[in-house]
Amino acid sequence: MEPSQPHGSAAPVAQVGRRITTADDVSAERVELAQEKAAVLREALPWIKRFHGQTVVIKYGGNAMVDDQLKRSFAADVALLHFVGLKPVIVHGGGPQISDLAGKLGVESSFVGGLRVTDGPMMDVVRMALLGQVNPEVVGLVQDAGAPAVGVAGTDAGLLQVRPALGPNGEDLGLVGEIDHVDTSYLDEQLTDGFLPVVATVGRDADGVERNVNADTAAGAVAAALGASKLVYLTDVPGLYLDFGDPEREALMSEVGVDRLAGMLAADELHEGMRPKVRSMVAAIRDGVPQAHILDGRVLHAVLIEIFTDEGIGTMVTPSVPGGTVAPADRSAATGTGGDR
């Protein structure tokens, strides 16, 4: 019930609680701000309808994993995806956390081709960082945002079945696993029951040995196995670049076809740290995932912008792009298909 106005008092106040009325000079500005918010929701509606019930695999990494504001924002955004009817699955590694813990414990870190060399002591660090620190934290943040997140290890129910991995030139990487098979039965159960899985990338080989699995590779394999509609990578860069490192020629690619991207990989045109992502994206697209995205996780709400707005953000990889690569700022201008660029 509205509060009664005492007899003989001044005119009714313009604001009751947070409601907007029309009795003061600032109401027009308040209405405009509210209309802008409503317009954003209206713009999102076609994309919500399109992706309702669809699985989206998000590889969580980069600065979004270490900055407190970005962590909370990401968790809330993923919770929103869940509540509007999408089926998000978070796949995470924990590079910064593993390196930090290894340093504290005196375990040396080394990399080959963007992959962490993992001996016995490093594998212990990986378990502690991923299963004891990162996974519980991500699950807790998503739960705090209101969504029913559940922690999942790649070793649960044979989810990530792996074999020993080698470096790009046959280097011994120790206890690093290359994915042989993804058994999605446990994830399917969680999604069917309305949960939001958060997957830590530790796998097990045929001999029962636990192995460290690159999270980029795991995300792509999980997306393909689940038949996901989108595969999203959060990184610390705006996207993929042509001629990266050449200030006069480098250009951000808004969209690139999988064959062009595979060619860039084969020609060694990509930064070392980007290669595992690109290899997994190429494999996922060729295994049937319609779209893969590299987004700047330092941008608040990057995932929502990509999925629910006409402009999008970062680089999108598709099965084919006429003419090779498209690099406009506005994806809808590129193909006239709005959220598909």
C-alpha positions in Angstrom: 0.0 0.0 0.0 1.3 3.5 -0.8 2.0 5.7 2.3 -0.9 8.1 3.0 -0.3 11.9 2.6 -1.0 13.9 5.8 -3.7 16.5 5.4 -2.3 19.9 4.3 1.1 18.6 3.4 3.2 19.4 0.3 2.6 17.8 -3.1 3.2 14.0 -3.4 6.9 13.1 -3.5 8.3 12.0 -6.8 9.8 8.8 -5.7 8.4 6.0 -3.6 11.0 3.4 -2.9 12.7 2.9 -6.3 9.6 3.5 -8.4 9.7 6.2 -11.1 6.9 8.8 -11.1 6.5 12.0 -13.2 6.3 14.6 -10.5 9.8 16.1 -10.5 12.3 17.5 -12.9 14.7 14.5 -12.8 12.0 12.0 -13.7 12.7 12.3 -17.5 16.3 11.4 -17.0 15.5 8.5 -14.8 13.0 7.2 -17.3 15.6 7.4 -20.1 18.1 5.5 -18.0 15.5 2.8 -17.3 14.5 2.7 -21.0 18.2 2.1 -21.9 18.3 -0.8 -19.5 15.1 -2.2 -21.0 16.5 -1.8 -24.5 19.5 -3.9 -23.6 17.2 -6.6 -22.4 15.1 -6.3 -25.5 18.2 -6.6 -27.7 19.2 -9.8 -25.8 15.8 -11.5 -26.4 16.5 -13.0 -29.9 19.8 -14.5 -28.6 18.2 -15.8 -25.4 15.6 -17.5 -27.6 18.2 -18.9 -30.0 20.5 -20.3 -27.3 17.8 -21.4 -24.8 18.6 -25.0 -23.9 21.9 -24.9 -25.7 25.2 -25.8 -24.1 28.0 -23.2 -23.9 31.5 -24.3 -22.8 33.6 -21.5 -21.3 37.3 -21.9 -20.7 37.9 -19.7 -17.7 41.4 -18.3 -17.5 43.6 -15.2 -17.6 43.2 -12.1 -15.5 39.5 -13.0 -15.0 40.8 -15.7 -12.6 42.9 -13.4 -10.4 41.2 -10.0 -10.3 38.5 -10.0 -7.6 36.1 -7.8 -9.5 36.4 -9.8 -12.7 36.0 -13.0 -10.8 32.7 -11.9 -9.2 31.5 -10.4 -12.5 32.2 -13.6 -14.4 30.4 -15.7 -11.8 27.4 -13.5 -11.9 27.4 -13.5 -15.7 27.5 -17.3 -15.9 24.7 -17.5 -13.3 22.7 -15.3 -15.6 23.3 -17.6 -18.5 22.0 -20.4 -16.4 18.9 -18.7 -15.3 17.8 -17.5 -18.8 17.9 -21.1 -20.0 21.4 -21.8 -21.4 23.5 -24.7 -20.1 27.0 -23.2 -19.3 29.9 -25.5 -18.5 33.0 -23.9 -17.1 36.3 -25.6 -17.8 39.3 -24.2 -15.9 43.0 -24.7 -15.5 44.9 -22.5 -13.1 48.2 -21.5 -14.6 48.8 -18.4 -12.3 47.8 -20.4 -9.2 49.9 -23.4 -10.1 53.0 -21.2 -10.8 52.4 -19.2 -7.6 52.1 -22.4 -5.4 55.0 -24.1 -7.2 57.2 -21.0 -6.4 56.2 -21.1 -2.7 57.0 -24.9 -2.5 60.2 -24.5 -4.5 59.1 -26.5 -7.5 60.5 -25.2 -10.7 58.1 -24.4 -13.6 59.1 -24.9 -17.3 57.1 -24.9 -20.5 57.4 -26.5 -24.0 55.2 -25.2 -26.8 52.9 -23.5 -24.3 52.5 -26.7 -22.2 53.6 -27.0 -18.6 56.2 -29.8 -18.1 54.8 -31.9 -15.2 57.0 -34.2 -13.2 55.9 -35.9 -10.0 56.3 -32.9 -7.6 54.7 -30.5 -10.2 51.7 -32.9 -10.5 51.2 -32.7 -6.7 51.2 -28.9 -7.1 48.7 -29.2 -10.0 46.3 -31.3 -7.8 46.6 -28.9 -4.9 46.0 -25.8 -7.0 43.2 -27.0 -9.2 41.3 -29.3 -6.9 42.0 -27.7 -3.6 42.0 -24.0 -4.5 40.7 -22.9 -7.9 37.8 -25.3 -8.4 36.2 -24.7 -4.9 36.7 -21.0 -5.3 34.9 -20.9 -8.7 32.1 -23.1 -7.5 31.7 -20.9 -4.5 31.6 -17.7 -6.5 28.9 -19.1 -8.9 26.9 -20.4 -6.0 27.1 -17.0 -4.3 25.7 -15.5 -7.5 22.7 -17.8 -7.1 23.4 -20.6 -9.5 23.7 -24.3 -8.5 27.3 -24.9 -9.4 29.0 -28.2 -8.8 32.7 -29.0 -8.9 33.8 -31.8 -11.2 37.3 -33.2 -11.6 38.3 -34.6 -15.0 39.0 -37.9 -13.2 35.4 -38.2 -12.1 33.5 -41.0 -13.8 36.1 -41.3 -16.5 35.4 -37.8 -17.8 38.8 -37.0 -19.3 40.5 -40.2 -20.5 44.1 -39.4 -21.6 47.3 -40.8 -22.9 50.9 -39.4 -22.3 51.4 -36.2 -24.3 54.5 -35.1 -26.1 55.7 -31.6 -27.0 55.5 -30.2 -30.5 58.9 -31.7 -31.4 58.4 -34.9 -29.5 59.7 -33.5 -26.2 58.9 -35.5 -23.0 56.4 -33.5 -20.9 56.2 -35.8 -18.0 52.8 -36.3 -16.5 51.0 -34.3 -19.1 47.9 -35.9 -20.7 46.6 -35.7 -24.2 42.9 -36.4 -24.4 41.9 -39.8 -25.9 38.2 -39.7 -25.1 35.7 -37.5 -23.2 32.9 -39.5 -21.5 30.2 -36.9 -20.9 27.8 -39.2 -19.0 28.5 -37.5 -15.7 28.3 -34.0 -17.2 25.0 -34.9 -18.9 23.5 -36.0 -15.6 24.5 -32.8 -13.9 23.1 -30.7 -16.7 19.9 -32.7 -16.9 19.5 -32.2 -13.1 19.9 -28.4 -13.5 23.4 -28.0 -12.2 26.2 -25.9 -13.6 29.4 -28.0 -13.8 32.8 -26.5 -13.1 35.5 -28.8 -14.5 39.1 -29.0 -13.2 41.4 -30.4 -15.9 43.1 -33.4 -14.4 42.7 -36.6 -16.4 43.5 -40.3 -15.9 45.3 -42.6 -18.4 44.7 -46.3 -19.1 47.0 -47.3 -16.3 45.1 -45.2 -13.8 47.8 -42.5 -13.6 46.6 -38.9 -13.1 47.9 -36.4 -15.6 47.8 -32.7 -16.0 45.7 -31.7 -19.0 46.0 -28.4 -20.7 42.7 -26.5 -20.0 42.5 -25.1 -23.5 42.7 -28.5 -25.0 40.2 -29.9 -22.5 37.7 -27.2 -23.2 37.7 -27.9 -26.9 37.3 -31.6 -26.4 34.5 -31.2 -23.8 32.7 -28.8 -26.1 32.9 -31.2 -29.1 31.8 -34.2 -26.9 28.8 -32.3 -25.5 27.7 -31.0 -28.9 28.0 -27.4 -27.6 26.7 -24.5 -29.6 29.5 -22.2 -28.5 33.1 -22.6 -27.2 34.4 -19.5 -25.4 38.0 -18.8 -24.3 38.6 -16.0 -21.8 42.1 -14.6 -22.2 44.2 -11.5 -21.5 44.2 -10.2 -25.1 41.5 -8.7 -27.2 41.5 -11.6 -29.7 43.6 -13.0 -32.5 45.8 -10.8 -34.6 47.2 -10.8 -38.1 50.9 -10.0 -38.1 51.0 -9.9 -34.3 54.0 -8.0 -33.0 54.3 -5.7 -36.0 52.9 -2.4 -34.9 52.5 -1.2 -38.5 50.7 -4.2 -39.8 49.0 -6.1 -36.9 45.2 -6.1 -37.0 42.6 -7.7 -34.8 40.6 -10.3 -36.6 36.9 -10.1 -35.8 36.1 -13.4 -37.6 38.2 -16.1 -39.2 37.4 -19.4 -40.9 38.8 -22.6 -39.4 40.9 -23.4 -42.5 42.6 -20.0 -42.4 43.3 -20.4 -38.7 44.7 -23.9 -39.3 47.0 -22.4 -41.9 48.2 -19.8 -39.5 49.0 -22.5 -37.0 50.9 -24.6 -39.5 52.9 -21.6 -40.7 53.9 -20.8 -37.2 52.2 -17.4 -37.3 50.8 -17.5 -33.8 52.3 -16.6 -30.4 53.4 -19.7 -28.5 50.9 -19.2 -25.7 48.0 -19.0 -28.2 48.8 -22.2 -30.0 47.1 -24.7 -27.6 43.9 -22.5 -27.8 44.0 -22.4 -31.5 44.7 -26.1 -31.9 41.8 -26.9 -29.7 39.5 -24.5 -31.5 40.4 -25.9 -34.9 39.7 -29.5 -33.6 36.4 -28.4 -31.9 35.1 -26.7 -35.0 36.1 -29.7 -37.2 34.3 -31.9 -34.7 31.1 -30.0 -35.2 31.1 -27.1 -32.7 29.5 -24.2 -34.8 31.4 -21.3 -33.2 34.4 -20.7 -31.0 35.4 -17.3 -29.5 38.5 -15.7 -28.0 37.4 -12.9 -25.7 39.3 -10.4 -23.5 38.4 -11.5 -20.0 39.6 -8.2 -18.7 36.5 -6.6 -20.2 33.6 -6.7 -17.7 30.7 -8.9 -19.0 32.6 -10.0 -22.1 30.7 -13.3 -22.2 27.3 -11.5 -22.1 28.4 -9.0 -24.7 29.4 -11.9 -27.1 26.4 -14.0 -26.6 23.6 -11.5 -26.1 24.4 -8.4 -28.2 24.6 -7.7 -31.9 28.1 -6.4 -31.8 30.0 -9.1 -30.1 33.6 -8.8 -28.9 36.9 -10.5 -29.6 37.6 -13.0 -32.4 35.1 -15.6 -33.6 36.1 -18.8 -35.4 33.6 -20.5 -37.8 33.6 -23.4 -40.1 34.2 -21.1 -43.1 34.4 -17.4 -43.9 34.1 -16.2 -47.5 37.4 -14.7 -48.6 39.3 -16.0 -45.5 39.2 -13.4 -42.8 36.8 -10.6 -41.9 38.0 -7.9 -39.5 35.3 -5.2 -39.1 34.6 -3.8 -35.7 30.9 -4.6 -36.0 30.1 -8.2 -36.6 26.6 -7.5 -37.9 28.1 -5.3 -40.6 30.4 -8.2 -41.5 27.7 -10.7 -42.4 24.3 -9.2 -41.6 23.6 -11.9 -39.1 23.8 -10.0 -35.9 25.2 -12.3 -33.2 26.7 -14.6 -35.8 28.9 -11.8 -37.1 
